[in-house]
Amino acid sequence: MAHLIDGRAVAEKVYAELRGEIAALKASGRTPGLAVVLVGDNPASRAYVRSKDKMCRELGLHSVKLELPAATTQDELLARVDELNRDAAIHGILVQSPPPKQIDEAAIVRALDPRKDVDGFHPLNVAKLAMGDDSGFVPCTPLGCLRLLREAAVDLCGANAVVLGRSMIVGKPMALLLMNKGVDATVTVAHSRTRDLPQVTQRADVIIAAIGQPHFVKAEHVREGAVVIDVGINRVDDVTSERGYRLVGDVDFEAVSKKASAITPVPGGVGPMTIAMLMSNTVKACRAAARS
């Protein structure tokens, strides 16, 4: 049976490290500040925003939560982003995705001050990641995945890593992170159109599954002893559950955990790390502002 990589425990380790950094920044007169902007009333987005705000307050960060109506226009949202860009008490800005359909999300990302783009989606931060420039911000989920691999003592140097998924949120930045100098994995990016996918994934020492389909990765995709990081969070109907659904990953956990040497659960794996890395990026932004 695979070793369980506990995301909650690793997130707590990150928070313990951050508390010392936050205390040092406060002693020098600076409090890291994060603004989270939510447009509309998507229940999942609202829950994410609440959890981010709660963690900010637990760590002693300055937290601003802007909840805007679903009818907010592009220009109105751009105006709020501009205000936050100019607010010296705010070091990180996150506009919760997905926004309502009238909002051009890419334009909002480009409008962010890249020095406050703690989600790591601004073109300048994407370019810095591609260039191996660690002064930029890396998207929180891939950054959390890398921390989990390191905490599990997975030897990534020269390892064959397969990233399942090619989104700008996870797949592409994950691949860039893994191939950067200092990590030095050999990376294959696969997706729903990849031919003979099991043949590709069976060669992997490490699989990062971020394809957005419940239980997509089966035992046949995984070689004995591989390490599996499951990024997926999918709702599936479950009449035995009080809520009527349960959360599952992109990996068939029951089957794959019998072959893998280590695996992340869903929930409790990658999810807690995403918020931990958001807090880490916010503290990093505050440190950079203090130096400038």
Contacts in CASP RR format, 6 or more apart in sequence:
PFRMAT RR
TARGET T0000
AUTHOR 0000-0000-0000
METHOD contacts of the structure
MODEL  1
MAHLIDGRAVAEKVYAELRGEIAALKASGRTPGLAVVLVGDNPASRAYVR
SKDKMCRELGLHSVKLELPAATTQDELLARVDELNRDAAIHGILVQSPPP
KQIDEAAIVRALDPRKDVDGFHPLNVAKLAMGDDSGFVPCTPLGCLRLLR
EAAVDLCGANAVVLGRSMIVGKPMALLLMNKGVDATVTVAHSRTRDLPQV
TQRADVIIAAIGQPHFVKAEHVREGAVVIDVGINRVDDVTSERGYRLVGD
VDFEAVSKKASAITPVPGGVGPMTIAMLMSNTVKACRAAARS
1 257 0 8 1.000
1 258 0 8 1.000
2 228 0 8 1.000
2 256 0 8 1.000
2 257 0 8 1.000
2 258 0 8 1.000
2 259 0 8 1.000
2 260 0 8 1.000
2 261 0 8 1.000
2 262 0 8 1.000
2 263 0 8 1.000
3 152 0 8 1.000
3 261 0 8 1.000
3 262 0 8 1.000
3 263 0 8 1.000
4 262 0 8 1.000
4 263 0 8 1.000
4 264 0 8 1.000
4 265 0 8 1.000
5 148 0 8 1.000
5 151 0 8 1.000
5 152 0 8 1.000
5 229 0 8 1.000
5 262 0 8 1.000
5 263 0 8 1.000
5 264 0 8 1.000
5 265 0 8 1.000
5 269 0 8 1.000
6 265 0 8 1.000
6 268 0 8 1.000
6 269 0 8 1.000
7 148 0 8 1.000
7 264 0 8 1.000
7 268 0 8 1.000
7 269 0 8 1.000
7 270 0 8 1.000
7 271 0 8 1.000
7 272 0 8 1.000
7 273 0 8 1.000
8 268 0 8 1.000
8 269 0 8 1.000
8 272 0 8 1.000
10 147 0 8 1.000
10 148 0 8 1.000
10 151 0 8 1.000
10 272 0 8 1.000
10 273 0 8 1.000
10 276 0 8 1.000
11 272 0 8 1.000
11 273 0 8 1.000
11 275 0 8 1.000
11 276 0 8 1.000
13 151 0 8 1.000
14 147 0 8 1.000
14 273 0 8 1.000
14 276 0 8 1.000
14 277 0 8 1.000
14 279 0 8 1.000
14 280 0 8 1.000
15 55 0 8 1.000
15 58 0 8 1.000
15 59 0 8 1.000
15 276 0 8 1.000
15 279 0 8 1.000
18 59 0 8 1.000
18 279 0 8 1.000
18 280 0 8 1.000
18 283 0 8 1.000
19 59 0 8 1.000
21 283 0 8 1.000
21 287 0 8 1.000
22 31 0 8 1.000
22 32 0 8 1.000
22 59 0 8 1.000
22 60 0 8 1.000
22 61 0 8 1.000
22 283 0 8 1.000
25 31 0 8 1.000
25 32 0 8 1.000
25 283 0 8 1.000
25 286 0 8 1.000
25 287 0 8 1.000
25 290 0 8 1.000
28 290 0 8 1.000
30 286 0 8 1.000
30 289 0 8 1.000
30 290 0 8 1.000
31 60 0 8 1.000
31 61 0 8 1.000
31 62 0 8 1.000
31 89 0 8 1.000
31 286 0 8 1.000
32 61 0 8 1.000
32 62 0 8 1.000
32 91 0 8 1.000
32 282 0 8 1.000
32 283 0 8 1.000
32 285 0 8 1.000
32 286 0 8 1.000
33 56 0 8 1.000
33 61 0 8 1.000
33 62 0 8 1.000
33 63 0 8 1.000
33 64 0 8 1.000
33 89 0 8 1.000
33 90 0 8 1.000
33 91 0 8 1.000
33 92 0 8 1.000
33 282 0 8 1.000
33 286 0 8 1.000
34 52 0 8 1.000
34 56 0 8 1.000
34 61 0 8 1.000
34 62 0 8 1.000
34 63 0 8 1.000
34 64 0 8 1.000
34 90 0 8 1.000
34 91 0 8 1.000
34 92 0 8 1.000
34 93 0 8 1.000
34 94 0 8 1.000
34 118 0 8 1.000
34 278 0 8 1.000
34 279 0 8 1.000
34 282 0 8 1.000
35 63 0 8 1.000
35 64 0 8 1.000
35 65 0 8 1.000
35 66 0 8 1.000
35 84 0 8 1.000
35 87 0 8 1.000
35 90 0 8 1.000
35 92 0 8 1.000
35 93 0 8 1.000
35 94 0 8 1.000
36 49 0 8 1.000
36 52 0 8 1.000
36 53 0 8 1.000
36 63 0 8 1.000
36 64 0 8 1.000
36 65 0 8 1.000
36 66 0 8 1.000
36 94 0 8 1.000
36 96 0 8 1.000
37 66 0 8 1.000
37 68 0 8 1.000
37 77 0 8 1.000
37 80 0 8 1.000
37 81 0 8 1.000
37 84 0 8 1.000
37 93 0 8 1.000
37 94 0 8 1.000
37 95 0 8 1.000
37 96 0 8 1.000
38 45 0 8 1.000
38 46 0 8 1.000
38 49 0 8 1.000
38 65 0 8 1.000
38 66 0 8 1.000
38 67 0 8 1.000
38 68 0 8 1.000
38 96 0 8 1.000
39 68 0 8 1.000
39 69 0 8 1.000
39 70 0 8 1.000
39 72 0 8 1.000
39 77 0 8 1.000
39 95 0 8 1.000
39 96 0 8 1.000
39 99 0 8 1.000
39 100 0 8 1.000
39 103 0 8 1.000
40 67 0 8 1.000
40 68 0 8 1.000
40 69 0 8 1.000
40 70 0 8 1.000
40 72 0 8 1.000
40 99 0 8 1.000
40 100 0 8 1.000
41 70 0 8 1.000
42 98 0 8 1.000
45 96 0 8 1.000
45 97 0 8 1.000
45 98 0 8 1.000
48 96 0 8 1.000
49 65 0 8 1.000
49 67 0 8 1.000
49 96 0 8 1.000
51 275 0 8 1.000
52 94 0 8 1.000
52 275 0 8 1.000
52 278 0 8 1.000
53 63 0 8 1.000
53 65 0 8 1.000
55 275 0 8 1.000
55 279 0 8 1.000
56 62 0 8 1.000
56 63 0 8 1.000
56 279 0 8 1.000
56 282 0 8 1.000
57 63 0 8 1.000
59 279 0 8 1.000
61 279 0 8 1.000
61 282 0 8 1.000
62 89 0 8 1.000
62 90 0 8 1.000
64 84 0 8 1.000
64 90 0 8 1.000
66 80 0 8 1.000
68 76 0 8 1.000
68 77 0 8 1.000
68 80 0 8 1.000
70 100 0 8 1.000
71 100 0 8 1.000
72 100 0 8 1.000
72 103 0 8 1.000
73 102 0 8 1.000
74 102 0 8 1.000
74 103 0 8 1.000
74 104 0 8 1.000
74 107 0 8 1.000
74 108 0 8 1.000
77 95 0 8 1.000
77 99 0 8 1.000
77 103 0 8 1.000
77 108 0 8 1.000
78 107 0 8 1.000
78 108 0 8 1.000
78 111 0 8 1.000
81 93 0 8 1.000
81 95 0 8 1.000
81 108 0 8 1.000
81 111 0 8 1.000
81 112 0 8 1.000
82 111 0 8 1.000
84 90 0 8 1.000
84 93 0 8 1.000
84 116 0 8 1.000
85 93 0 8 1.000
85 111 0 8 1.000
85 112 0 8 1.000
85 113 0 8 1.000
85 116 0 8 1.000
90 116 0 8 1.000
91 116 0 8 1.000
91 118 0 8 1.000
91 282 0 8 1.000
91 285 0 8 1.000
91 286 0 8 1.000
91 289 0 8 1.000
92 116 0 8 1.000
92 117 0 8 1.000
92 118 0 8 1.000
92 281 0 8 1.000
92 282 0 8 1.000
92 285 0 8 1.000
93 112 0 8 1.000
93 113 0 8 1.000
93 116 0 8 1.000
93 117 0 8 1.000
93 118 0 8 1.000
94 118 0 8 1.000
94 119 0 8 1.000
94 278 0 8 1.000
95 105 0 8 1.000
95 108 0 8 1.000
95 109 0 8 1.000
95 112 0 8 1.000
97 105 0 8 1.000
97 169 0 8 1.000
98 105 0 8 1.000
99 105 0 8 1.000
99 108 0 8 1.000
109 117 0 8 1.000
109 119 0 8 1.000
109 121 0 8 1.000
109 122 0 8 1.000
110 122 0 8 1.000
110 123 0 8 1.000
112 122 0 8 1.000
114 122 0 8 1.000
114 124 0 8 1.000
114 125 0 8 1.000
114 136 0 8 1.000
114 137 0 8 1.000
115 285 0 8 1.000
115 288 0 8 1.000
115 289 0 8 1.000
116 285 0 8 1.000
117 124 0 8 1.000
117 125 0 8 1.000
117 137 0 8 1.000
118 137 0 8 1.000
118 140 0 8 1.000
118 278 0 8 1.000
118 281 0 8 1.000
118 282 0 8 1.000
118 284 0 8 1.000
118 285 0 8 1.000
119 137 0 8 1.000
119 139 0 8 1.000
119 140 0 8 1.000
119 278 0 8 1.000
119 281 0 8 1.000
120 126 0 8 1.000
120 129 0 8 1.000
120 136 0 8 1.000
120 137 0 8 1.000
120 138 0 8 1.000
120 139 0 8 1.000
120 140 0 8 1.000
120 173 0 8 1.000
120 281 0 8 1.000
121 139 0 8 1.000
121 168 0 8 1.000
121 169 0 8 1.000
122 137 0 8 1.000
124 136 0 8 1.000
125 136 0 8 1.000
125 137 0 8 1.000
125 138 0 8 1.000
126 168 0 8 1.000
126 173 0 8 1.000
128 134 0 8 1.000
128 135 0 8 1.000
128 136 0 8 1.000
129 136 0 8 1.000
129 138 0 8 1.000
129 173 0 8 1.000
129 176 0 8 1.000
129 177 0 8 1.000
129 180 0 8 1.000
130 176 0 8 1.000
132 180 0 8 1.000
132 181 0 8 1.000
135 288 0 8 1.000
137 281 0 8 1.000
137 284 0 8 1.000
137 285 0 8 1.000
138 173 0 8 1.000
138 177 0 8 1.000
138 277 0 8 1.000
138 281 0 8 1.000
139 168 0 8 1.000
139 169 0 8 1.000
139 170 0 8 1.000
139 173 0 8 1.000
140 273 0 8 1.000
140 274 0 8 1.000
140 275 0 8 1.000
140 277 0 8 1.000
140 278 0 8 1.000
140 281 0 8 1.000
141 169 0 8 1.000
141 170 0 8 1.000
141 174 0 8 1.000
141 210 0 8 1.000
141 231 0 8 1.000
141 270 0 8 1.000
141 271 0 8 1.000
141 273 0 8 1.000
141 274 0 8 1.000
141 277 0 8 1.000
142 170 0 8 1.000
142 171 0 8 1.000
142 173 0 8 1.000
142 174 0 8 1.000
142 177 0 8 1.000
143 177 0 8 1.000
143 273 0 8 1.000
143 277 0 8 1.000
143 280 0 8 1.000
143 281 0 8 1.000
144 270 0 8 1.000
144 273 0 8 1.000
144 274 0 8 1.000
144 276 0 8 1.000
144 277 0 8 1.000
145 174 0 8 1.000
145 208 0 8 1.000
145 229 0 8 1.000
145 231 0 8 1.000
145 270 0 8 1.000
145 273 0 8 1.000
146 174 0 8 1.000
146 177 0 8 1.000
146 178 0 8 1.000
146 183 0 8 1.000
147 273 0 8 1.000
147 276 0 8 1.000
147 277 0 8 1.000
148 229 0 8 1.000
148 264 0 8 1.000
148 269 0 8 1.000
148 270 0 8 1.000
148 273 0 8 1.000
149 156 0 8 1.000
149 206 0 8 1.000
149 227 0 8 1.000
149 229 0 8 1.000
152 227 0 8 1.000
152 262 0 8 1.000
154 206 0 8 1.000
154 227 0 8 1.000
154 262 0 8 1.000
156 178 0 8 1.000
156 183 0 8 1.000
156 184 0 8 1.000
156 185 0 8 1.000
156 206 0 8 1.000
157 182 0 8 1.000
157 183 0 8 1.000
157 184 0 8 1.000
157 185 0 8 1.000
158 184 0 8 1.000
158 185 0 8 1.000
158 186 0 8 1.000
159 185 0 8 1.000
159 186 0 8 1.000
159 205 0 8 1.000
159 206 0 8 1.000
160 185 0 8 1.000
160 186 0 8 1.000
160 188 0 8 1.000
160 203 0 8 1.000
160 204 0 8 1.000
160 205 0 8 1.000
160 206 0 8 1.000
161 178 0 8 1.000
161 185 0 8 1.000
161 186 0 8 1.000
161 187 0 8 1.000
161 188 0 8 1.000
161 204 0 8 1.000
161 205 0 8 1.000
161 206 0 8 1.000
161 207 0 8 1.000
161 208 0 8 1.000
162 187 0 8 1.000
162 188 0 8 1.000
162 189 0 8 1.000
162 190 0 8 1.000
162 200 0 8 1.000
162 201 0 8 1.000
162 203 0 8 1.000
162 204 0 8 1.000
162 206 0 8 1.000
162 207 0 8 1.000
162 208 0 8 1.000
163 171 0 8 1.000
163 174 0 8 1.000
163 175 0 8 1.000
163 178 0 8 1.000
163 187 0 8 1.000
163 188 0 8 1.000
163 189 0 8 1.000
163 190 0 8 1.000
163 208 0 8 1.000
163 210 0 8 1.000
164 190 0 8 1.000
164 191 0 8 1.000
164 201 0 8 1.000
164 207 0 8 1.000
164 208 0 8 1.000
164 209 0 8 1.000
164 210 0 8 1.000
164 211 0 8 1.000
164 216 0 8 1.000
164 217 0 8 1.000
164 250 0 8 1.000
165 171 0 8 1.000
165 189 0 8 1.000
165 190 0 8 1.000
165 191 0 8 1.000
165 210 0 8 1.000
165 211 0 8 1.000
166 172 0 8 1.000
166 189 0 8 1.000
166 191 0 8 1.000
167 210 0 8 1.000
170 208 0 8 1.000
170 210 0 8 1.000
170 231 0 8 1.000
171 189 0 8 1.000
171 208 0 8 1.000
171 210 0 8 1.000
172 189 0 8 1.000
174 208 0 8 1.000
174 210 0 8 1.000
175 187 0 8 1.000
175 189 0 8 1.000
177 183 0 8 1.000
178 185 0 8 1.000
178 187 0 8 1.000
178 208 0 8 1.000
179 185 0 8 1.000
179 186 0 8 1.000
179 187 0 8 1.000
185 206 0 8 1.000
188 200 0 8 1.000
188 203 0 8 1.000
188 204 0 8 1.000
190 197 0 8 1.000
190 200 0 8 1.000
190 201 0 8 1.000
191 211 0 8 1.000
192 211 0 8 1.000
192 213 0 8 1.000
194 200 0 8 1.000
197 221 0 8 1.000
198 220 0 8 1.000
198 221 0 8 1.000
201 207 0 8 1.000
201 217 0 8 1.000
201 221 0 8 1.000
201 222 0 8 1.000
202 220 0 8 1.000
202 221 0 8 1.000
202 222 0 8 1.000
202 223 0 8 1.000
203 223 0 8 1.000
204 222 0 8 1.000
204 223 0 8 1.000
204 226 0 8 1.000
205 226 0 8 1.000
205 227 0 8 1.000
206 226 0 8 1.000
206 227 0 8 1.000
206 228 0 8 1.000
206 229 0 8 1.000
207 217 0 8 1.000
207 221 0 8 1.000
207 222 0 8 1.000
207 226 0 8 1.000
207 227 0 8 1.000
207 228 0 8 1.000
207 229 0 8 1.000
208 229 0 8 1.000
208 231 0 8 1.000
209 216 0 8 1.000
209 217 0 8 1.000
209 228 0 8 1.000
209 229 0 8 1.000
209 230 0 8 1.000
209 231 0 8 1.000
209 232 0 8 1.000
209 249 0 8 1.000
209 250 0 8 1.000
209 251 0 8 1.000
210 231 0 8 1.000
210 232 0 8 1.000
210 250 0 8 1.000
211 217 0 8 1.000
211 232 0 8 1.000
211 250 0 8 1.000
212 232 0 8 1.000
212 234 0 8 1.000
212 250 0 8 1.000
213 234 0 8 1.000
213 250 0 8 1.000
214 234 0 8 1.000
214 236 0 8 1.000
214 248 0 8 1.000
214 249 0 8 1.000
214 250 0 8 1.000
215 248 0 8 1.000
215 249 0 8 1.000
215 250 0 8 1.000
215 251 0 8 1.000
215 252 0 8 1.000
216 250 0 8 1.000
216 251 0 8 1.000
217 228 0 8 1.000
217 230 0 8 1.000
217 250 0 8 1.000
217 251 0 8 1.000
217 252 0 8 1.000
217 256 0 8 1.000
218 252 0 8 1.000
218 255 0 8 1.000
218 256 0 8 1.000
219 252 0 8 1.000
219 255 0 8 1.000
219 256 0 8 1.000
219 258 0 8 1.000
219 259 0 8 1.000
221 256 0 8 1.000
222 228 0 8 1.000
222 256 0 8 1.000
222 259 0 8 1.000
222 260 0 8 1.000
223 259 0 8 1.000
224 259 0 8 1.000
225 259 0 8 1.000
225 260 0 8 1.000
225 261 0 8 1.000
226 259 0 8 1.000
226 260 0 8 1.000
226 261 0 8 1.000
227 260 0 8 1.000
227 261 0 8 1.000
227 262 0 8 1.000
227 263 0 8 1.000
228 251 0 8 1.000
228 256 0 8 1.000
228 260 0 8 1.000
228 262 0 8 1.000
228 263 0 8 1.000
228 264 0 8 1.000
229 263 0 8 1.000
229 264 0 8 1.000
229 270 0 8 1.000
230 249 0 8 1.000
230 250 0 8 1.000
230 251 0 8 1.000
230 253 0 8 1.000
230 263 0 8 1.000
230 264 0 8 1.000
230 265 0 8 1.000
230 266 0 8 1.000
230 269 0 8 1.000
230 270 0 8 1.000
231 250 0 8 1.000
231 270 0 8 1.000
232 249 0 8 1.000
232 250 0 8 1.000
232 251 0 8 1.000
232 266 0 8 1.000
232 270 0 8 1.000
233 247 0 8 1.000
233 249 0 8 1.000
233 266 0 8 1.000
233 267 0 8 1.000
233 271 0 8 1.000
234 247 0 8 1.000
234 248 0 8 1.000
234 249 0 8 1.000
234 250 0 8 1.000
235 245 0 8 1.000
235 246 0 8 1.000
235 247 0 8 1.000
236 245 0 8 1.000
236 246 0 8 1.000
236 247 0 8 1.000
236 248 0 8 1.000
237 244 0 8 1.000
237 245 0 8 1.000
238 244 0 8 1.000
238 245 0 8 1.000
238 246 0 8 1.000
247 266 0 8 1.000
247 267 0 8 1.000
248 266 0 8 1.000
249 266 0 8 1.000
251 263 0 8 1.000
251 266 0 8 1.000
253 263 0 8 1.000
253 265 0 8 1.000
253 266 0 8 1.000
256 263 0 8 1.000
257 263 0 8 1.000
264 270 0 8 1.000
END
